[in-house]
Amino acid sequence: MIRLHYAPGNASLAPHLLLLELGRPFELVLVDRERNEQRSPAYLKLNPNGLIPVLTDGDLVLYETAAILLHLADSHPQAGLLPPLGSAARAEAYKWLCWLSSGLQVTMGRYFYPERQLPPEFPEAIALLREQAEARAGELLDILDAEFARHGGPWVLGAQYSAVDPLAFMMCRWTRGMRRPARSLPHLGPYVQRMLERPATQSLWAAEGLQAPYV
């Protein structure tokens, strides 16, 4: 049985969405962040970084969101969630998964948690860091928006929905409180709407207890 250790709206949202797309049985295990359960001894045995998510699949214990998405896609080849191994399209999928994880997700972390980067006695610097993170996130959103303009397809990789899309959608959702969110961009706005219309996405909100507005 696959188990996904999650917290509502957190980085677990992307693998949760992909599991719903696959339509196979899995168990959700809530990690209560208000009680700091991600730092409990039991959870740290699963992920010594104390971060969410963790996916267990039999004896496999896996963390890092992009790695979980890759594993789910590779272990369900019939779903066609990644292009063929060795293809240029597969390399593009790797590129966007890495770009989203190491670029946009890291930037969003600075936007939501700037106080983790600086001592609390420097509130002006913390506010400036958050402002800079929002500006950088906007630049990265422009890059993603331009990719949709370039290939003209409905999904990140073009014509085919893939394991990259849950991660991109999660990143777009996280910008909803910014002055210039993903939904306001000419190509990402329609992309977000297409993602919202997918049955798996609609099931996600109820499963995680999330309320509108979703993006």
C-alpha positions in Angstrom: 0.0 0.0 0.0 1.3 3.5 -0.9 1.1 6.0 2.0 1.6 9.7 1.5 2.5 11.7 4.5 1.0 15.1 3.9 -0.3 18.4 5.2 -3.1 20.3 3.5 -1.8 22.7 0.8 1.8 21.8 1.4 4.4 20.4 -1.0 2.6 17.1 -0.6 -0.2 18.5 -2.8 1.6 17.7 -6.1 2.1 13.9 -5.4 -1.3 13.7 -3.9 -2.8 15.1 -7.1 -0.7 12.6 -9.2 -2.0 9.7 -7.0 -5.5 10.9 -7.7 -4.8 11.0 -11.4 -3.5 7.4 -11.3 -6.7 6.3 -9.6 -5.0 3.6 -7.5 -5.6 3.0 -3.8 -3.4 4.9 -1.4 -3.5 6.1 2.2 -3.2 9.7 3.4 -1.3 10.1 6.6 -1.8 13.6 8.1 1.3 15.3 9.5 0.0 18.0 11.9 2.2 21.0 11.4 0.5 22.9 14.3 1.8 20.2 16.6 5.2 20.3 14.8 4.8 16.5 14.0 7.2 16.9 11.1 9.9 17.3 13.7 8.8 14.3 15.8 11.2 11.4 16.3 8.9 9.1 14.4 8.7 11.4 11.4 12.4 12.2 11.4 13.1 8.5 10.9 11.2 8.8 7.6 12.7 12.2 6.6 15.6 13.5 8.6 15.1 16.9 7.0 11.8 17.3 8.8 10.0 18.3 5.7 6.7 17.3 4.0 6.0 15.1 2.0 7.2 11.5 2.5 5.9 8.6 0.4 6.2 5.0 1.5 5.7 2.3 -1.1 6.4 -1.1 0.4 9.9 -1.0 1.8 10.7 2.2 -0.1 10.7 5.5 1.9 11.0 8.5 -0.4 11.1 12.2 0.2 11.7 15.2 -2.1 8.5 16.1 -4.1 10.1 15.8 -7.6 11.6 12.4 -6.7 8.2 11.1 -5.6 6.6 12.3 -8.8 9.2 10.6 -10.9 8.8 7.3 -8.9 5.0 7.4 -9.3 5.3 8.0 -13.0 8.0 5.3 -13.5 6.1 2.7 -11.4 2.9 3.3 -13.4 4.2 3.3 -17.0 0.8 2.5 -18.4 -0.4 5.9 -17.3 2.0 7.6 -19.8 2.9 10.4 -17.3 6.4 10.8 -18.7 7.8 10.6 -22.2 10.0 7.6 -23.3 13.3 7.1 -21.6 16.2 8.5 -23.6 14.0 10.8 -25.6 14.5 14.6 -25.8 11.0 15.0 -24.4 12.0 13.0 -21.3 15.0 15.3 -20.8 12.6 18.3 -21.0 10.5 16.7 -18.3 13.6 16.4 -16.1 14.5 20.0 -16.8 11.2 21.4 -15.8 10.9 19.2 -12.6 14.4 20.4 -11.5 13.6 24.0 -12.5 10.4 24.1 -10.6 12.0 22.4 -7.5 15.3 24.3 -7.3 14.0 27.6 -8.7 10.4 28.5 -8.2 9.8 26.3 -5.1 13.0 27.7 -3.3 11.9 31.2 -4.2 8.4 30.6 -2.8 10.0 29.3 0.4 11.7 32.7 0.8 8.5 34.5 0.1 6.5 32.5 2.7 9.2 32.1 5.3 11.7 35.0 5.0 12.2 34.9 8.8 14.0 31.6 8.4 16.7 33.4 6.5 17.4 36.2 8.9 17.4 36.9 12.6 14.1 38.3 14.0 15.8 41.6 15.1 16.0 42.7 11.5 12.3 43.1 10.5 13.1 45.5 7.7 15.5 43.1 6.1 13.0 40.3 6.4 10.4 42.4 4.7 12.8 43.3 1.9 13.7 39.6 1.4 10.1 38.7 1.0 9.6 41.6 -1.5 12.6 40.4 -3.5 11.3 36.8 -3.4 8.0 38.0 -4.8 9.8 39.9 -7.6 11.9 36.9 -8.5 8.9 34.6 -8.5 7.3 36.9 -11.0 10.3 36.6 -13.2 10.2 32.8 -13.0 6.5 32.8 -13.8 7.2 34.8 -16.9 9.6 32.1 -18.0 7.0 29.4 -17.5 4.4 31.5 -19.2 6.7 32.0 -22.2 7.2 28.2 -22.5 3.4 27.8 -23.0 3.5 30.6 -25.6 6.5 28.8 -27.3 4.9 25.3 -27.7 1.3 26.3 -27.8 0.2 23.2 -26.0 -2.2 22.9 -23.0 0.3 21.3 -20.6 3.9 22.1 -19.4 5.4 19.6 -21.8 3.1 20.5 -24.7 0.3 18.2 -25.9 0.5 15.6 -23.1 -0.4 15.9 -19.4 2.6 14.7 -17.4 4.0 14.2 -13.9 5.4 17.8 -14.3 1.9 19.4 -14.3 1.0 18.7 -10.6 4.2 20.4 -9.5 3.7 23.4 -11.8 0.1 23.7 -10.7 1.1 23.6 -7.1 3.6 26.4 -7.7 0.9 28.4 -9.5 -1.5 27.9 -6.6 1.1 29.2 -4.1 1.3 32.5 -5.9 -2.4 33.3 -5.4 -1.7 35.9 -2.7 0.9 37.8 -4.7 0.3 41.1 -6.5 0.8 39.3 -9.8 -0.3 35.7 -9.4 0.1 33.0 -12.0 -3.7 33.2 -12.8 -3.2 36.7 -14.1 -0.7 35.8 -16.8 -1.9 35.3 -20.4 -0.9 31.6 -20.7 -0.7 30.4 -17.1 -4.2 31.7 -16.4 -5.8 29.3 -18.9 -3.4 26.6 -17.8 -4.5 26.9 -14.2 -8.2 26.8 -15.3 -7.5 23.6 -17.2 -5.9 22.1 -14.2 -8.9 23.1 -12.0 -11.3 21.4 -14.4 -9.6 18.0 -14.1 -11.6 15.5 -11.9 -8.6 14.6 -9.9 -8.0 18.3 -9.0 -11.6 18.7 -7.9 -11.3 15.6 -5.7 -8.1 17.0 -4.2 -9.8 20.0 -2.4 -12.3 17.8 -0.5 -9.6 15.3 0.4 -7.4 17.9 1.9 -10.2 20.0 3.3 -9.1 23.1 1.3 -11.5 25.9 0.6 -11.9 28.3 -2.3 -10.3 30.4 -3.7 -8.0 27.6 -4.7 -5.7 29.6 -7.0 
